[in-house]
C-alpha cells in the first residue's frame, strides 16, 4: 500500500473512533444526570464505531501478513493513538457506568 492508501485508512479509523469517543463522553454526561438507559445505548453505539475502526486496522494487519509493504505516515500513527485511547476510554466507561449506578441507588 502506498502512503496515500494508508492515510485514507488512517482517516477512516480517526472518523470512526472520533464518533465513538464523542458517544462515550456523552454517555458519561447521561450517567451524571442519572439517565442510565441512554448512557448504555450510547455505549453500545460507541462500541459499534470502535468495531468499525478496528475492522480498518485489521485490513492493514492482514495486508502486512500477506507480505504487502505499507508506507506508514504520521496520519496512521495518529489514528492508532486515537483507536487505542478510545478503546481504553470504553473500558473505563464500563466501570464508570457501574459506579454511577451504585451511587444512584
ChimeraX attribute file (.defattr): number of C-alpha atoms within 10 A of each C-alpha:
attribute: neighborCount
match mode: 1-to-1
recipient: residues
	/A:1	14
	/A:2	10
	/A:3	13
	/A:4	14
	/A:5	13
	/A:6	18
	/A:7	20
	/A:8	14
	/A:9	19
	/A:10	26
	/A:11	18
	/A:12	20
	/A:13	27
	/A:14	22
	/A:15	18
	/A:16	22
	/A:17	29
	/A:18	20
	/A:19	16
	/A:20	29
	/A:21	24
	/A:22	14
	/A:23	22
	/A:24	25
	/A:25	18
	/A:26	16
	/A:27	25
	/A:28	24
	/A:29	14
	/A:30	18
	/A:31	22
	/A:32	15
	/A:33	12
	/A:34	16
	/A:35	14
	/A:36	20
	/A:37	12
	/A:38	15
	/A:39	24
	/A:40	18
	/A:41	13
	/A:42	21
	/A:43	24
	/A:44	17
	/A:45	16
	/A:46	26
	/A:47	20
	/A:48	16
	/A:49	21
	/A:50	26
	/A:51	18
	/A:52	18
	/A:53	26
	/A:54	20
	/A:55	14
	/A:56	18
	/A:57	19
	/A:58	12
	/A:59	12
	/A:60	19
	/A:61	13
	/A:62	11
	/A:63	13
	/A:64	13
	/A:65	10
	/A:66	9
	/A:67	9
	/A:68	11
	/A:69	12
	/A:70	15
	/A:71	12
	/A:72	16
	/A:73	13
	/A:74	10
	/A:75	19
	/A:76	22
	/A:77	13
	/A:78	14
	/A:79	23
	/A:80	19
	/A:81	13
	/A:82	21
	/A:83	25
	/A:84	14
	/A:85	13
	/A:86	22
	/A:87	20
	/A:88	11
	/A:89	16
	/A:90	22
	/A:91	11
	/A:92	11
	/A:93	18
	/A:94	14
	/A:95	11
	/A:96	15
	/A:97	21
	/A:98	13
	/A:99	12
	/A:100	16
	/A:101	15
	/A:102	9
	/A:103	9
	/A:104	12
	/A:105	5
